[in-house]
Amino acid sequence: MFIYISNNRPYYTELQTKKRISDEYNFIKRLHACILTEFSKELEESDLPELFNLVTVELSDEQLEDFGDDDYILYRIQNEINVQYNTRKQLVLKAMYAYMTQKASFNNIDSFSMYGTNSFNLVWEEVCAQNFGNVLNAKLSELPLELCDAYRENADNELKEIIDRPVWYKTSGDISDNKSDTLRPDLISIYKCDDSGEFCFGIYDAKYYNVDFSKNASEYRVIGQPGIGDVTKQYLYQLAYDDFITKQGYKYVQNVFLCPDEAGDNEYGWVQMNMLHQIGGKKLNNVAVVKLCAPEMYSLYLSNHTIDENEMTKYISVSSRQEVHSQNFAKRMIEYLVKITDTSNWAEKKFAMKSDTGKLIYPQQLKRELGARIIYYTICPVASNVFYRFSPYEKEDYENMVAEDTGNSYKLCNQLADASIEIEKIIKNLSEQKLKDEKAMKSLLKECIENKADIKSMAKERYLDMLTDKIMELIKDVYL
């Protein structure tokens, strides 16, 4: 090192040169680009990039032979590994070394390998979920039908989150845990049924099973079927959503196993477990078994096609679609009447009637019209209020329909009964949204009453408001 002396003081200088990139680094960089390009070409020849969604590159025009023989290339890579301390670069260099080491053996392969999964049931679940428009992960506010009051606070919750979780408790210490896993159906599909405006709540479970029946002597035995755990869980899925289905007003429900098949059969069969088919007052659907054409399902999946509501019956038979028991007017009326051990006492309590006024009666045409009879009970006190002279009661020794003969009482009772029957026929076909619409209900009542001469005065605004209030109260108590 040279020393410069100035004014009797020594100065030590440093040598400055231009920055230079070493040839070794340039060699490795070029080699890396070449290997990536060659790798990409091999993948493209095998059509793997499209299958696995891989991105290929073309970074170099050089061939591996341009860098020397394999031993020389391995020597240069090893030297670079020895002086390189960056973790990522170490991994890249080792991958390049492994590729060069195994390259010769790749050229002499006399067998082939297969890439796939031994859990193809998960693939089938994903295919069915996409094809049938799974809404398990959708928010309640995004589902068809406006949210009812009971679920409005949970509008931002996902559909899968409304299933109850088991809560574990420790006897002492007031310790509990409500974060345990709970039931998780494969997919839920909600779709409109034809032009009726009603919706079906489909609970589907994708099962990668080949269900069949084998004949042994004189009897058939099922083979290849889902286990007892799968069957019980499918019933429990419907039970878990029963409250939501009922309160939201879904008219139909489907409970279905979706199994793959070569040809497909949209109403292959069903499975029933009696102790779960009827749980207390809840009647659950049998689990239908539907066979879907597997090649068609995969084709729909690969084309990103979601089955339209108008196409549903092509794949899942209408026969598996059952009317929600609690949404059926006649069934609901029967259940409601069963709870009323004494209809007359109930009517008197409901409308604040005194016990000494006798029994509330109804005309002959209402003998079998259970729903219309309840509506008649609601209308009669309003009619008494309107006409004053009319009372829809019978004396204990009177077999027909009216006790107090006020001239046209017979006509009034019959026309009220006819109006009740008309109202019931219209109401039982209305959706929940229509049943909640007080303005629409008022218009319906007016139409059914004002065309009957002896009771048309009940269609006047004041009395109609009174009647509408009573009917809306009935709808809230019985229909909704």
C-alpha positions as CSV (number, residue, x, y, z in Angstrom):
1,M,0.0,0.0,0.0
2,F,1.3,3.4,-0.9
3,I,1.7,6.3,1.6
4,Y,1.4,9.9,0.6
5,I,3.1,12.5,2.8
6,S,1.8,16.0,2.9
7,N,3.0,18.7,5.4
8,N,4.8,15.9,7.2
9,R,1.7,14.0,7.7
10,P,1.1,10.4,6.2
11,Y,-2.1,9.7,4.2
12,Y,-3.2,6.1,3.5
13,T,-5.4,5.7,0.4
14,E,-7.9,3.0,-0.7
15,L,-8.0,1.6,-4.2
16,Q,-11.3,2.2,-6.0
17,T,-12.3,0.2,-9.1
18,K,-15.5,-0.2,-11.2
19,K,-18.1,-2.7,-10.0
20,R,-17.8,-6.0,-11.8
21,I,-20.3,-8.9,-12.0
22,S,-18.4,-12.2,-11.7
23,D,-18.6,-14.7,-14.5
24,E,-19.6,-17.4,-12.0
25,Y,-22.8,-15.6,-11.1
26,N,-23.6,-15.0,-14.8
27,F,-23.1,-18.7,-15.5
28,I,-25.5,-19.7,-12.8
29,K,-28.1,-17.1,-13.8
30,R,-28.0,-18.3,-17.4
31,L,-28.2,-22.0,-16.3
32,H,-31.2,-21.3,-14.1
33,A,-33.1,-19.6,-17.0
34,C,-32.2,-22.5,-19.3
35,I,-33.5,-25.1,-16.8
36,L,-36.8,-23.3,-16.2
37,T,-37.4,-22.9,-20.0
38,E,-36.6,-26.6,-20.6
39,F,-38.9,-27.6,-17.7
40,S,-41.7,-25.5,-19.1
41,K,-41.4,-27.2,-22.5
42,E,-41.7,-30.6,-20.9
43,L,-44.8,-29.6,-19.0
44,E,-46.5,-28.2,-22.1
45,E,-45.8,-31.4,-24.0
46,S,-47.7,-33.3,-21.3
47,D,-50.6,-30.8,-21.1
48,L,-50.0,-30.5,-17.3
49,P,-50.1,-26.6,-17.1
50,E,-53.8,-26.5,-18.1
51,L,-54.7,-29.4,-15.8
52,F,-52.9,-27.8,-12.7
53,N,-53.3,-24.2,-13.7
54,L,-49.5,-23.7,-14.0
55,V,-47.7,-20.7,-15.6
56,T,-44.9,-21.6,-18.0
57,V,-42.0,-19.4,-19.0
58,E,-39.5,-19.0,-21.9
59,L,-36.4,-17.2,-20.6
60,S,-33.6,-18.6,-22.7
61,D,-32.7,-19.8,-26.2
62,E,-29.7,-21.8,-24.9
63,Q,-29.4,-25.6,-24.5
64,L,-28.0,-27.4,-21.5
65,E,-25.2,-28.7,-23.8
66,D,-24.0,-25.1,-24.3
67,F,-22.9,-25.0,-20.6
68,G,-20.6,-28.1,-20.9
69,D,-21.1,-31.7,-19.9
70,D,-23.2,-32.7,-16.9
71,D,-20.2,-33.2,-14.5
72,Y,-18.9,-29.7,-15.2
73,I,-22.4,-28.2,-14.7
74,L,-22.7,-30.0,-11.4
75,Y,-19.2,-28.9,-10.3
76,R,-20.1,-25.2,-11.0
77,I,-23.4,-25.5,-9.1
78,Q,-21.7,-27.1,-6.1
79,N,-19.1,-24.4,-6.0
80,E,-21.9,-21.8,-5.9
81,I,-23.7,-23.6,-3.1
82,N,-20.5,-23.5,-1.1
83,V,-20.2,-19.7,-1.2
84,Q,-23.9,-18.8,-1.1
85,Y,-25.6,-18.2,2.3
86,N,-28.9,-16.8,1.2
87,T,-31.6,-19.4,2.1
88,R,-33.7,-18.9,-1.0
89,K,-30.7,-19.1,-3.3
90,Q,-29.5,-22.2,-1.5
91,L,-32.9,-23.9,-2.2
92,V,-32.9,-22.9,-5.9
93,L,-29.3,-24.1,-6.4
94,K,-30.1,-27.5,-4.7
95,A,-33.2,-27.9,-6.9
96,M,-31.0,-27.2,-10.0
97,Y,-28.4,-29.7,-8.8
98,A,-31.2,-32.4,-8.2
99,Y,-32.6,-31.8,-11.7
100,M,-29.2,-32.2,-13.3
101,T,-28.5,-35.3,-11.2
102,Q,-31.8,-37.0,-12.2
103,K,-32.0,-35.8,-15.8
104,A,-30.2,-38.8,-17.2
105,S,-32.6,-41.2,-15.4
106,F,-35.6,-39.3,-16.8
107,N,-34.5,-40.2,-20.3
108,N,-34.6,-44.0,-19.5
109,I,-38.0,-44.3,-17.8
110,D,-39.7,-47.6,-18.6
111,S,-42.8,-47.1,-16.4
112,F,-45.2,-44.3,-15.7
113,S,-46.6,-42.6,-12.7
114,M,-50.2,-41.4,-12.0
115,Y,-51.2,-38.3,-10.2
116,G,-54.6,-38.2,-8.4
117,T,-56.4,-38.6,-5.1
118,N,-57.6,-41.6,-3.0
119,S,-60.3,-39.3,-1.6
120,F,-62.4,-38.8,-4.7
121,N,-65.5,-38.4,-2.6
122,L,-64.2,-34.9,-1.9
123,V,-64.1,-34.2,-5.6
124,W,-67.7,-35.5,-6.0
125,E,-68.8,-33.2,-3.2
126,E,-67.2,-30.2,-4.9
127,V,-68.7,-31.0,-8.2
128,C,-72.2,-31.4,-6.8
129,A,-71.9,-28.2,-4.7
130,Q,-71.0,-26.1,-7.7
131,N,-73.5,-27.6,-10.1
132,F,-76.5,-27.2,-7.7
133,G,-75.6,-23.7,-6.5
134,N,-74.6,-24.4,-2.9
135,V,-75.7,-21.6,-0.6
136,L,-74.3,-22.9,2.7
137,N,-71.7,-20.1,2.8
138,A,-74.3,-17.4,1.8
139,K,-75.5,-14.8,4.3
140,L,-79.1,-15.1,5.4
141,S,-79.8,-11.7,3.9
142,E,-78.7,-13.0,0.5
143,L,-81.2,-15.9,0.4
144,P,-84.6,-15.9,-1.4
145,L,-87.6,-14.6,0.7
146,E,-87.3,-11.6,3.1
147,L,-86.0,-12.6,6.5
148,C,-88.7,-13.1,9.1
149,D,-88.5,-11.3,12.5
150,A,-87.0,-14.3,14.3
151,Y,-83.8,-14.3,12.0
152,R,-83.5,-10.6,11.2
153,E,-80.9,-10.0,13.8
154,N,-78.8,-12.8,12.2
155,A,-78.9,-11.3,8.7
156,D,-75.1,-11.2,8.3
157,N,-74.7,-14.8,9.5
158,E,-74.0,-17.6,7.0
159,L,-76.6,-20.3,6.5
160,K,-74.3,-22.9,7.9
161,E,-73.9,-20.9,11.2
162,I,-77.6,-21.3,12.3
163,I,-77.2,-25.0,13.1
164,D,-76.9,-25.4,16.9
165,R,-73.5,-26.4,18.4
166,P,-73.2,-28.8,21.3
167,V,-72.4,-27.0,24.5
168,W,-70.0,-28.8,26.9
169,Y,-70.2,-28.1,30.7
170,K,-68.1,-28.9,33.7
171,T,-70.1,-29.7,36.8
172,S,-68.1,-27.4,39.0
173,G,-66.8,-24.0,38.3
174,D,-69.4,-22.7,36.0
175,I,-67.2,-23.8,33.0
176,S,-68.6,-24.4,29.5
177,D,-67.6,-24.5,25.9
178,N,-69.9,-23.7,23.0
179,K,-67.3,-23.7,20.2
180,S,-67.3,-27.4,19.4
181,D,-67.9,-28.7,15.9
182,T,-71.5,-29.3,14.8
183,L,-73.4,-30.8,11.9
184,R,-72.2,-29.7,8.4
185,P,-74.3,-30.8,5.4
186,D,-72.5,-31.0,2.1
187,L,-74.7,-28.5,0.3
188,I,-78.0,-26.6,0.5
189,S,-79.8,-25.5,-2.7
190,I,-82.8,-23.1,-2.6
191,Y,-84.7,-22.8,-5.8
192,K,-88.1,-21.5,-7.1
193,C,-90.6,-24.2,-8.0
194,D,-92.1,-23.7,-11.5
195,D,-94.3,-20.6,-11.7
196,S,-95.9,-21.0,-8.3
197,G,-93.6,-18.5,-6.7
198,E,-92.9,-21.0,-3.9
199,F,-89.4,-22.1,-3.0
200,C,-87.9,-25.5,-2.2
201,F,-85.2,-25.9,0.5
202,G,-83.0,-28.7,-0.8
203,I,-80.7,-30.5,1.7
204,Y,-78.3,-32.6,-0.5
205,D,-75.5,-34.9,0.6
206,A,-73.0,-35.9,-2.1
207,K,-72.3,-39.6,-1.6
208,Y,-69.6,-41.4,-3.7
209,Y,-71.4,-44.7,-3.4
210,N,-72.7,-47.2,-6.0
211,V,-76.0,-48.2,-4.4
212,D,-77.6,-51.3,-5.8
213,F,-79.8,-54.2,-4.9
214,S,-78.6,-57.8,-5.2
215,K,-81.0,-60.7,-5.4
216,N,-80.2,-63.7,-3.2
217,A,-82.7,-66.5,-3.5
218,S,-86.1,-64.9,-3.0
219,E,-85.0,-61.7,-1.3
220,Y,-83.2,-58.5,-2.3
221,R,-80.3,-57.0,-0.3
222,V,-79.0,-53.5,-0.7
223,I,-75.2,-53.2,-1.4
224,G,-72.8,-50.3,-1.7
225,Q,-75.1,-48.1,0.4
226,P,-74.0,-45.2,2.8
227,G,-73.7,-46.3,6.5
228,I,-76.2,-45.8,9.3
229,G,-74.3,-42.7,10.4
230,D,-74.9,-41.0,7.1
231,V,-78.6,-41.8,7.2
232,T,-79.1,-40.5,10.7
233,K,-77.1,-37.4,10.0
234,Q,-79.3,-36.6,6.9
235,Y,-82.4,-36.7,9.1
236,L,-80.7,-34.5,11.6
237,Y,-79.8,-31.9,8.9
238,Q,-83.5,-31.4,8.2
239,L,-84.3,-31.2,11.9
240,A,-81.5,-28.7,12.4
241,Y,-83.0,-26.4,9.7
242,D,-86.6,-27.1,10.5
243,D,-87.2,-23.9,12.4
244,F,-85.6,-21.8,9.7
245,I,-87.5,-23.5,6.9
246,T,-90.9,-23.1,8.7
247,K,-90.5,-19.5,9.8
248,Q,-89.1,-18.4,6.5
249,G,-92.1,-19.9,4.7
250,Y,-90.4,-22.3,2.4
251,K,-93.2,-24.4,0.9
252,Y,-91.2,-27.5,0.0
253,V,-88.2,-29.4,1.4
254,Q,-86.0,-32.1,-0.2
255,N,-83.7,-34.5,1.6
256,V,-81.5,-36.3,-0.9
257,F,-78.4,-38.5,-1.3
258,L,-76.7,-37.6,-4.6
259,C,-74.8,-40.7,-6.0
260,P,-72.8,-41.0,-9.2
261,D,-73.9,-43.3,-12.0
262,E,-73.1,-43.9,-15.7
263,A,-76.6,-43.1,-16.9
264,G,-78.5,-41.4,-14.1
265,D,-81.8,-42.0,-12.4
266,N,-83.6,-39.0,-10.8
267,E,-85.9,-41.2,-8.7
268,Y,-83.9,-44.3,-7.9
269,G,-85.2,-44.9,-4.4
270,W,-85.2,-43.8,-0.8
271,V,-84.2,-44.8,2.7
272,Q,-86.5,-44.6,5.7
273,M,-85.7,-44.9,9.4
274,N,-89.0,-45.0,11.3
275,M,-87.7,-43.7,14.7
276,L,-86.3,-40.6,12.9
277,H,-89.1,-40.2,10.3
278,Q,-91.4,-38.9,13.0
279,I,-89.8,-37.2,16.0
280,G,-92.4,-35.9,18.4
281,G,-94.5,-33.5,16.5
282,K,-91.9,-33.2,13.7
283,K,-92.4,-35.3,10.6
284,L,-89.1,-35.5,8.6
285,N,-88.7,-36.5,5.0
286,N,-87.5,-39.9,4.0
287,V,-84.0,-39.5,2.4
288,A,-84.4,-39.9,-1.4
289,V,-81.6,-41.6,-3.4
290,V,-80.9,-39.9,-6.7
291,K,-78.3,-41.2,-9.2
292,L,-76.7,-38.5,-11.3
293,C,-75.0,-39.1,-14.6
294,A,-71.3,-38.6,-13.6
295,P,-69.9,-37.7,-17.0
296,E,-72.6,-35.0,-17.4
297,M,-71.9,-33.7,-13.8
298,Y,-68.2,-33.4,-14.5
299,S,-68.9,-31.7,-17.8
300,L,-71.2,-29.1,-16.1
301,Y,-68.5,-28.5,-13.5
302,L,-65.7,-27.9,-15.9
303,S,-67.9,-25.5,-17.9
304,N,-68.7,-23.6,-14.7
305,H,-72.4,-24.2,-15.3
306,T,-74.8,-24.0,-12.3
307,I,-78.1,-25.9,-12.8
308,D,-81.0,-23.5,-13.3
309,E,-84.2,-23.8,-11.2
310,N,-86.1,-24.8,-14.4
311,E,-83.6,-27.7,-14.9
312,M,-83.8,-29.2,-11.4
313,T,-86.5,-31.8,-12.1
314,K,-84.3,-33.2,-14.8
315,Y,-81.8,-34.3,-12.2
316,I,-83.9,-34.6,-9.0
317,S,-87.5,-35.9,-9.3
318,V,-90.4,-33.8,-8.1
319,S,-91.5,-36.9,-6.1
320,S,-88.6,-36.2,-3.7
321,R,-90.0,-32.7,-3.1
322,Q,-92.3,-32.9,0.0
323,E,-94.6,-30.1,1.2
324,V,-93.4,-28.7,4.5
325,H,-95.8,-30.2,7.0
326,S,-96.3,-27.0,9.0
327,Q,-96.9,-25.0,5.8
328,N,-99.9,-27.2,4.7
329,F,-103.1,-25.4,5.6
330,A,-105.2,-28.4,6.3
331,K,-102.5,-30.2,8.4
332,R,-101.9,-27.0,10.3
333,M,-105.6,-26.6,11.0
334,I,-105.9,-30.2,12.2
335,E,-102.9,-29.7,14.5
336,Y,-104.3,-26.5,15.8
337,L,-107.7,-28.1,16.5
338,V,-106.2,-31.0,18.3
339,K,-104.6,-28.6,20.8
340,I,-108.1,-27.1,21.4
341,T,-109.9,-29.7,23.6
342,D,-113.0,-27.6,23.7
343,T,-113.5,-25.4,20.7
344,S,-116.5,-23.5,22.1
345,N,-114.6,-22.6,25.3
346,W,-111.6,-21.5,23.2
347,A,-113.8,-19.3,21.0
348,E,-115.5,-17.7,24.1
349,K,-112.1,-17.0,25.6
350,K,-110.7,-15.7,22.4
351,F,-113.5,-13.2,21.8
352,A,-114.3,-12.5,25.4
353,M,-117.7,-14.1,25.2
354,K,-119.7,-15.0,28.4
355,S,-120.3,-18.6,29.2
356,D,-124.1,-18.1,29.5
357,T,-124.6,-17.1,25.9
358,G,-124.6,-20.7,24.7
359,K,-122.4,-22.6,22.2
360,L,-121.0,-21.0,19.1
361,I,-122.3,-22.9,16.1
362,Y,-121.7,-23.1,12.3
363,P,-123.9,-23.9,9.3
364,Q,-124.0,-27.3,7.6
365,Q,-121.5,-26.4,4.8
366,L,-118.8,-25.9,7.4
367,K,-119.0,-29.4,8.9
368,R,-115.9,-30.6,7.0
369,E,-114.2,-27.3,6.3
370,L,-111.9,-27.1,9.3
371,G,-109.9,-24.0,8.0
372,A,-113.1,-22.2,7.0
373,R,-114.6,-23.0,10.4
374,I,-111.8,-21.2,12.2
375,I,-112.3,-18.2,9.9
376,Y,-116.1,-18.3,10.6
377,Y,-115.4,-18.2,14.3
378,T,-113.4,-15.0,13.7
379,I,-116.0,-13.3,11.5
380,C,-119.1,-14.0,13.7
381,P,-118.3,-11.7,16.6
382,V,-117.6,-8.9,14.1
383,A,-120.9,-9.6,12.4
384,S,-122.7,-9.4,15.8
385,N,-121.1,-6.0,16.2
386,V,-122.3,-4.9,12.8
387,F,-125.9,-6.2,12.9
388,Y,-126.7,-6.0,16.6
389,R,-129.8,-8.1,16.2
390,F,-127.8,-11.1,15.1
391,S,-126.2,-13.6,17.4
392,P,-124.5,-16.8,16.0
393,Y,-125.4,-19.1,18.9
394,E,-127.8,-22.0,19.5
395,K,-129.8,-23.1,22.5
396,E,-129.0,-26.4,24.1
397,D,-132.2,-28.1,22.7
398,Y,-131.8,-26.6,19.2
399,E,-130.4,-29.0,16.6
400,N,-130.0,-26.6,13.6
401,M,-128.0,-23.5,13.4
402,V,-129.4,-20.4,15.1
403,A,-131.1,-19.8,18.4
404,E,-132.4,-16.3,18.1
405,D,-134.9,-15.9,15.2
406,T,-134.4,-12.4,14.0
407,G,-135.8,-12.8,10.5
408,N,-132.7,-13.1,8.3
409,S,-130.3,-14.8,10.8
410,Y,-130.4,-18.0,8.7
411,K,-129.3,-16.1,5.7
412,L,-126.6,-14.2,7.6
413,C,-125.1,-17.4,9.0
414,N,-125.1,-19.1,5.6
415,Q,-123.5,-16.1,3.8
416,L,-120.9,-15.7,6.5
417,A,-120.1,-19.4,6.1
418,D,-119.8,-19.1,2.3
419,A,-117.5,-16.1,2.7
420,S,-115.4,-18.0,5.2
421,I,-115.0,-20.9,2.7
422,E,-114.0,-18.5,-0.1
423,I,-111.5,-16.7,2.2
424,E,-109.9,-20.0,3.3
425,K,-109.5,-21.2,-0.3
426,I,-107.6,-18.0,-1.2
427,I,-105.5,-17.8,1.9
428,K,-104.2,-21.4,1.8
429,N,-102.6,-20.6,-1.6
430,L,-100.9,-17.4,-0.5
431,S,-97.2,-17.1,0.2
432,E,-96.0,-15.9,3.6
433,Q,-95.2,-12.4,2.2
434,K,-98.8,-12.1,0.9
435,L,-100.2,-13.3,4.3
436,K,-98.3,-10.5,6.0
437,D,-99.7,-7.8,3.6
438,E,-102.5,-6.2,5.5
439,K,-103.6,-4.1,2.6
440,A,-103.9,-7.1,0.3
441,M,-105.8,-9.0,3.0
442,K,-108.3,-6.1,3.4
443,S,-108.9,-6.1,-0.4
444,L,-109.4,-9.9,-0.3
445,L,-112.0,-9.7,2.5
446,K,-113.9,-6.9,0.8
447,E,-114.1,-8.9,-2.4
448,C,-115.4,-12.0,-0.6
449,I,-118.0,-10.1,1.4
450,E,-119.4,-7.3,-0.6
451,N,-121.0,-9.6,-3.3
452,K,-123.3,-11.1,-0.7
453,A,-126.4,-9.1,-0.2
454,D,-127.2,-9.7,3.5
455,I,-123.7,-9.2,4.8
456,K,-122.3,-6.6,2.4
457,S,-122.5,-3.9,5.0
458,M,-119.5,-5.6,6.7
459,A,-117.4,-4.4,3.7
460,K,-117.8,-0.8,4.8
461,E,-114.5,0.9,5.8
462,R,-115.1,1.0,9.5
463,Y,-116.3,-2.6,9.8
464,L,-113.8,-3.8,7.3
465,D,-110.9,-2.5,9.3
466,M,-112.3,-4.3,12.4
467,L,-112.6,-7.5,10.4
468,T,-109.1,-7.1,8.9
469,D,-107.6,-6.7,12.3
470,K,-109.2,-9.9,13.5
471,I,-108.2,-11.9,10.4
472,M,-104.6,-10.6,10.6
473,E,-104.5,-11.7,14.3
474,L,-105.8,-15.1,13.3
475,I,-103.2,-15.4,10.5
476,K,-100.4,-14.5,12.9
477,D,-101.6,-17.1,15.5
478,V,-102.4,-20.0,13.1
479,Y,-101.0,-19.5,9.6
480,L,-97.6,-18.0,10.3
